[in-house]
């Protein structure tokens, strides 16, 4: 078996194991709630608007952070349409999905972008909540770990690349 087959096998085994955690009704409920909140980056966009509303001195940074998250989410949706990887067929999903493609996880993309962007603004609750949203996609049985890892990398990279713009710093190159 080559490395790609090994990765594919590991992806299947991990999603199966984590989806099995969802047989506990409390775990399933949490996974469903986190998946719902993260749909179309809604949780993170709402957090950016709330941050802008309560932190007037950094209102622009919060709004630009929300824009970065929205942009990362849109990029992930575009990559999905190119890659067209099907969702895991070997597990019963806990949630309905907006689309049938799996790679990358748009939930993970927007969550990681929020963790980086809003984490930089001192929102310490965002990174662990973002990690929970990422794990919820595996427990819900709608993504492979490689989908979530790729989405998280895409989101973190997008937010990191836009960090100076988000904070309103001028570029002097």
TORLODO-7708 format. One record per residue (C-alpha): residue in one letter; residue number from 0; x, y, z. Coordinates in steps of 0.5 Angstrom, whole numbers, plus 500, padded with zeros to 3 digits. Each point is the difference from the previous one (the first is absolute). Example, Ala and Ser with C-alpha at 12.3 -4.5 7.8 and 13.67 -1.06 7.14 Angstrom:
2
<node><aa>A</aa><i>0</i><px>525</px><py>491</py><pz>516</pz></node>
<node><aa>S</aa><i>1</i><px>502</px><py>507</py><pz>498</pz></node>
END
This chain:
173
<node><aa>X</aa><i>0</i><px>500</px><py>500</py><pz>500</pz></node>
<node><aa>X</aa><i>1</i><px>503</px><py>507</py><pz>498</pz></node>
<node><aa>X</aa><i>2</i><px>500</px><py>506</py><pz>505</pz></node>
<node><aa>X</aa><i>3</i><px>493</px><py>503</py><pz>496</pz></node>
<node><aa>X</aa><i>4</i><px>497</px><py>493</py><pz>502</pz></node>
<node><aa>X</aa><i>5</i><px>502</px><py>501</py><pz>507</pz></node>
<node><aa>X</aa><i>6</i><px>498</px><py>507</py><pz>501</pz></node>
<node><aa>X</aa><i>7</i><px>493</px><py>498</py><pz>497</pz></node>
<node><aa>X</aa><i>8</i><px>499</px><py>494</py><pz>504</pz></node>
<node><aa>X</aa><i>9</i><px>502</px><py>504</py><pz>506</pz></node>
<node><aa>X</aa><i>10</i><px>495</px><py>505</py><pz>498</pz></node>
<node><aa>X</aa><i>11</i><px>495</px><py>495</py><pz>500</pz></node>
<node><aa>X</aa><i>12</i><px>501</px><py>497</py><pz>507</pz></node>
<node><aa>X</aa><i>13</i><px>501</px><py>507</py><pz>503</pz></node>
<node><aa>X</aa><i>14</i><px>493</px><py>502</py><pz>498</pz></node>
<node><aa>X</aa><i>15</i><px>497</px><py>493</py><pz>502</pz></node>
<node><aa>X</aa><i>16</i><px>503</px><py>501</py><pz>507</pz></node>
<node><aa>X</aa><i>17</i><px>498</px><py>507</py><pz>501</pz></node>
<node><aa>X</aa><i>18</i><px>493</px><py>499</py><pz>497</pz></node>
<node><aa>X</aa><i>19</i><px>499</px><py>494</py><pz>505</pz></node>
<node><aa>X</aa><i>20</i><px>501</px><py>505</py><pz>505</pz></node>
<node><aa>X</aa><i>21</i><px>493</px><py>503</py><pz>498</pz></node>
<node><aa>X</aa><i>22</i><px>496</px><py>495</py><pz>502</pz></node>
<node><aa>X</aa><i>23</i><px>500</px><py>503</py><pz>507</pz></node>
<node><aa>X</aa><i>24</i><px>494</px><py>505</py><pz>499</pz></node>
<node><aa>X</aa><i>25</i><px>504</px><py>505</py><pz>504</pz></node>
<node><aa>X</aa><i>26</i><px>506</px><py>500</py><pz>495</pz></node>
<node><aa>X</aa><i>27</i><px>495</px><py>500</py><pz>494</pz></node>
<node><aa>X</aa><i>28</i><px>496</px><py>506</py><pz>503</pz></node>
<node><aa>X</aa><i>29</i><px>507</px><py>504</py><pz>501</pz></node>
<node><aa>X</aa><i>30</i><px>502</px><py>498</py><pz>493</pz></node>
<node><aa>X</aa><i>31</i><px>494</px><py>502</py><pz>496</pz></node>
<node><aa>X</aa><i>32</i><px>499</px><py>506</py><pz>504</pz></node>
<node><aa>X</aa><i>33</i><px>508</px><py>502</py><pz>498</pz></node>
<node><aa>X</aa><i>34</i><px>499</px><py>498</py><pz>493</pz></node>
<node><aa>X</aa><i>35</i><px>493</px><py>504</py><pz>500</pz></node>
<node><aa>X</aa><i>36</i><px>504</px><py>506</py><pz>503</pz></node>
<node><aa>X</aa><i>37</i><px>506</px><py>500</py><pz>495</pz></node>
<node><aa>X</aa><i>38</i><px>495</px><py>499</py><pz>494</pz></node>
<node><aa>X</aa><i>39</i><px>502</px><py>505</py><pz>494</pz></node>
<node><aa>X</aa><i>40</i><px>505</px><py>503</py><pz>506</pz></node>
<node><aa>X</aa><i>41</i><px>494</px><py>503</py><pz>503</pz></node>
<node><aa>X</aa><i>42</i><px>503</px><py>499</py><pz>507</pz></node>
<node><aa>X</aa><i>43</i><px>506</px><py>504</py><pz>499</pz></node>
<node><aa>X</aa><i>44</i><px>497</px><py>505</py><pz>496</pz></node>
<node><aa>X</aa><i>45</i><px>495</px><py>502</py><pz>505</pz></node>
<node><aa>X</aa><i>46</i><px>506</px><py>500</py><pz>505</pz></node>
<node><aa>X</aa><i>47</i><px>504</px><py>505</py><pz>496</pz></node>
<node><aa>X</aa><i>48</i><px>493</px><py>504</py><pz>500</pz></node>
<node><aa>X</aa><i>49</i><px>500</px><py>500</py><pz>507</pz></node>
<node><aa>X</aa><i>50</i><px>507</px><py>501</py><pz>501</pz></node>
<node><aa>X</aa><i>51</i><px>499</px><py>507</py><pz>496</pz></node>
<node><aa>X</aa><i>52</i><px>494</px><py>502</py><pz>504</pz></node>
<node><aa>X</aa><i>53</i><px>503</px><py>499</py><pz>507</pz></node>
<node><aa>X</aa><i>54</i><px>507</px><py>502</py><pz>498</pz></node>
<node><aa>X</aa><i>55</i><px>500</px><py>507</py><pz>497</pz></node>
<node><aa>X</aa><i>56</i><px>507</px><py>501</py><pz>500</pz></node>
<node><aa>X</aa><i>57</i><px>502</px><py>494</py><pz>495</pz></node>
<node><aa>X</aa><i>58</i><px>493</px><py>500</py><pz>497</pz></node>
<node><aa>X</aa><i>59</i><px>504</px><py>500</py><pz>493</pz></node>
<node><aa>X</aa><i>60</i><px>504</px><py>494</py><pz>502</pz></node>
<node><aa>X</aa><i>61</i><px>494</px><py>496</py><pz>502</pz></node>
<node><aa>X</aa><i>62</i><px>497</px><py>502</py><pz>493</pz></node>
<node><aa>X</aa><i>63</i><px>506</px><py>498</py><pz>496</pz></node>
<node><aa>X</aa><i>64</i><px>501</px><py>494</py><pz>504</pz></node>
<node><aa>X</aa><i>65</i><px>493</px><py>498</py><pz>498</pz></node>
<node><aa>X</aa><i>66</i><px>501</px><py>501</py><pz>493</pz></node>
<node><aa>X</aa><i>67</i><px>506</px><py>496</py><pz>500</pz></node>
<node><aa>X</aa><i>68</i><px>496</px><py>494</py><pz>503</pz></node>
<node><aa>X</aa><i>69</i><px>495</px><py>501</py><pz>495</pz></node>
<node><aa>X</aa><i>70</i><px>505</px><py>500</py><pz>494</pz></node>
<node><aa>X</aa><i>71</i><px>504</px><py>494</py><pz>503</pz></node>
<node><aa>X</aa><i>72</i><px>493</px><py>497</py><pz>500</pz></node>
<node><aa>X</aa><i>73</i><px>499</px><py>502</py><pz>493</pz></node>
<node><aa>X</aa><i>74</i><px>506</px><py>497</py><pz>498</pz></node>
<node><aa>X</aa><i>75</i><px>499</px><py>493</py><pz>503</pz></node>
<node><aa>X</aa><i>76</i><px>494</px><py>500</py><pz>496</pz></node>
<node><aa>X</aa><i>77</i><px>503</px><py>501</py><pz>494</pz></node>
<node><aa>X</aa><i>78</i><px>505</px><py>495</py><pz>501</pz></node>
<node><aa>X</aa><i>79</i><px>495</px><py>495</py><pz>502</pz></node>
<node><aa>X</aa><i>80</i><px>497</px><py>501</py><pz>493</pz></node>
<node><aa>X</aa><i>81</i><px>507</px><py>498</py><pz>497</pz></node>
<node><aa>X</aa><i>82</i><px>502</px><py>494</py><pz>504</pz></node>
<node><aa>X</aa><i>83</i><px>493</px><py>497</py><pz>501</pz></node>
<node><aa>X</aa><i>84</i><px>501</px><py>495</py><pz>505</pz></node>
<node><aa>X</aa><i>85</i><px>494</px><py>496</py><pz>502</pz></node>
<node><aa>X</aa><i>86</i><px>498</px><py>500</py><pz>508</pz></node>
<node><aa>X</aa><i>87</i><px>502</px><py>494</py><pz>504</pz></node>
<node><aa>X</aa><i>88</i><px>495</px><py>495</py><pz>497</pz></node>
<node><aa>X</aa><i>89</i><px>501</px><py>495</py><pz>505</pz></node>
<node><aa>X</aa><i>90</i><px>497</px><py>503</py><pz>506</pz></node>
<node><aa>X</aa><i>91</i><px>493</px><py>503</py><pz>501</pz></node>
<node><aa>X</aa><i>92</i><px>501</px><py>508</py><pz>501</pz></node>
<node><aa>X</aa><i>93</i><px>497</px><py>503</py><pz>506</pz></node>
<node><aa>X</aa><i>94</i><px>498</px><py>506</py><pz>496</pz></node>
<node><aa>X</aa><i>95</i><px>498</px><py>503</py><pz>493</pz></node>
<node><aa>X</aa><i>96</i><px>505</px><py>503</py><pz>496</pz></node>
<node><aa>X</aa><i>97</i><px>499</px><py>506</py><pz>496</pz></node>
<node><aa>X</aa><i>98</i><px>504</px><py>496</py><pz>494</pz></node>
<node><aa>X</aa><i>99</i><px>503</px><py>493</py><pz>498</pz></node>
<node><aa>X</aa><i>100</i><px>507</px><py>502</py><pz>500</pz></node>
<node><aa>X</aa><i>101</i><px>505</px><py>499</py><pz>506</pz></node>
<node><aa>X</aa><i>102</i><px>507</px><py>503</py><pz>498</pz></node>
<node><aa>X</aa><i>103</i><px>501</px><py>505</py><pz>504</pz></node>
<node><aa>X</aa><i>104</i><px>496</px><py>501</py><pz>505</pz></node>
<node><aa>X</aa><i>105</i><px>497</px><py>507</py><pz>500</pz></node>
<node><aa>X</aa><i>106</i><px>498</px><py>499</py><pz>507</pz></node>
<node><aa>X</aa><i>107</i><px>507</px><py>499</py><pz>502</pz></node>
<node><aa>X</aa><i>108</i><px>503</px><py>505</py><pz>495</pz></node>
<node><aa>X</aa><i>109</i><px>495</px><py>506</py><pz>503</pz></node>
<node><aa>X</aa><i>110</i><px>501</px><py>497</py><pz>507</pz></node>
<node><aa>X</aa><i>111</i><px>508</px><py>500</py><pz>500</pz></node>
<node><aa>X</aa><i>112</i><px>500</px><py>507</py><pz>496</pz></node>
<node><aa>X</aa><i>113</i><px>496</px><py>503</py><pz>506</pz></node>
<node><aa>X</aa><i>114</i><px>504</px><py>497</py><pz>505</pz></node>
<node><aa>X</aa><i>115</i><px>506</px><py>503</py><pz>497</pz></node>
<node><aa>X</aa><i>116</i><px>497</px><py>507</py><pz>499</pz></node>
<node><aa>X</aa><i>117</i><px>496</px><py>501</py><pz>506</pz></node>
<node><aa>X</aa><i>118</i><px>505</px><py>496</py><pz>504</pz></node>
<node><aa>X</aa><i>119</i><px>505</px><py>506</py><pz>498</pz></node>
<node><aa>X</aa><i>120</i><px>494</px><py>505</py><pz>503</pz></node>
<node><aa>X</aa><i>121</i><px>501</px><py>496</py><pz>507</pz></node>
<node><aa>X</aa><i>122</i><px>493</px><py>496</py><pz>499</pz></node>
<node><aa>X</aa><i>123</i><px>503</px><py>494</py><pz>504</pz></node>
<node><aa>X</aa><i>124</i><px>494</px><py>496</py><pz>499</pz></node>
<node><aa>X</aa><i>125</i><px>500</px><py>500</py><pz>493</pz></node>
<node><aa>X</aa><i>126</i><px>506</px><py>495</py><pz>499</pz></node>
<node><aa>X</aa><i>127</i><px>497</px><py>494</py><pz>504</pz></node>
<node><aa>X</aa><i>128</i><px>493</px><py>501</py><pz>497</pz></node>
<node><aa>X</aa><i>129</i><px>503</px><py>500</py><pz>493</pz></node>
<node><aa>X</aa><i>130</i><px>503</px><py>494</py><pz>502</pz></node>
<node><aa>X</aa><i>131</i><px>494</px><py>497</py><pz>503</pz></node>
<node><aa>X</aa><i>132</i><px>496</px><py>502</py><pz>493</pz></node>
<node><aa>X</aa><i>133</i><px>506</px><py>496</py><pz>496</pz></node>
<node><aa>X</aa><i>134</i><px>499</px><py>494</py><pz>504</pz></node>
<node><aa>X</aa><i>135</i><px>492</px><py>500</py><pz>500</pz></node>
<node><aa>X</aa><i>136</i><px>501</px><py>499</py><pz>492</pz></node>
<node><aa>X</aa><i>137</i><px>503</px><py>493</py><pz>501</pz></node>
<node><aa>X</aa><i>138</i><px>495</px><py>498</py><pz>506</pz></node>
<node><aa>X</aa><i>139</i><px>495</px><py>502</py><pz>495</pz></node>
<node><aa>X</aa><i>140</i><px>503</px><py>495</py><pz>495</pz></node>
<node><aa>X</aa><i>141</i><px>500</px><py>506</py><pz>494</pz></node>
<node><aa>X</aa><i>142</i><px>507</px><py>501</py><pz>500</pz></node>
<node><aa>X</aa><i>143</i><px>507</px><py>496</py><pz>500</pz></node>
<node><aa>X</aa><i>144</i><px>505</px><py>502</py><pz>504</pz></node>
<node><aa>X</aa><i>145</i><px>504</px><py>502</py><pz>494</pz></node>
<node><aa>X</aa><i>146</i><px>494</px><py>505</py><pz>498</pz></node>
<node><aa>X</aa><i>147</i><px>501</px><py>503</py><pz>507</pz></node>
<node><aa>X</aa><i>148</i><px>507</px><py>501</py><pz>500</pz></node>
<node><aa>X</aa><i>149</i><px>500</px><py>503</py><pz>493</pz></node>
<node><aa>X</aa><i>150</i><px>495</px><py>505</py><pz>501</pz></node>
<node><aa>X</aa><i>151</i><px>503</px><py>502</py><pz>507</pz></node>
<node><aa>X</aa><i>152</i><px>506</px><py>501</py><pz>496</pz></node>
<node><aa>X</aa><i>153</i><px>497</px><py>504</py><pz>495</pz></node>
<node><aa>X</aa><i>154</i><px>496</px><py>504</py><pz>505</pz></node>
<node><aa>X</aa><i>155</i><px>506</px><py>501</py><pz>505</pz></node>
<node><aa>X</aa><i>156</i><px>504</px><py>502</py><pz>493</pz></node>
<node><aa>X</aa><i>157</i><px>495</px><py>505</py><pz>498</pz></node>
<node><aa>X</aa><i>158</i><px>499</px><py>504</py><pz>506</pz></node>
<node><aa>X</aa><i>159</i><px>508</px><py>500</py><pz>502</pz></node>
<node><aa>X</aa><i>160</i><px>501</px><py>503</py><pz>493</pz></node>
<node><aa>X</aa><i>161</i><px>495</px><py>505</py><pz>501</pz></node>
<node><aa>X</aa><i>162</i><px>502</px><py>502</py><pz>507</pz></node>
<node><aa>X</aa><i>163</i><px>503</px><py>506</py><pz>499</pz></node>
<node><aa>X</aa><i>164</i><px>494</px><py>503</py><pz>496</pz></node>
<node><aa>X</aa><i>165</i><px>496</px><py>497</py><pz>505</pz></node>
<node><aa>X</aa><i>166</i><px>503</px><py>504</py><pz>505</pz></node>
<node><aa>X</aa><i>167</i><px>500</px><py>506</py><pz>496</pz></node>
<node><aa>X</aa><i>168</i><px>508</px><py>501</py><pz>499</pz></node>
<node><aa>X</aa><i>169</i><px>502</px><py>503</py><pz>494</pz></node>
<node><aa>X</aa><i>170</i><px>505</px><py>496</py><pz>495</pz></node>
<node><aa>X</aa><i>171</i><px>507</px><py>503</py><pz>500</pz></node>
<node><aa>X</aa><i>172</i><px>504</px><py>495</py><pz>495</pz></node>
END
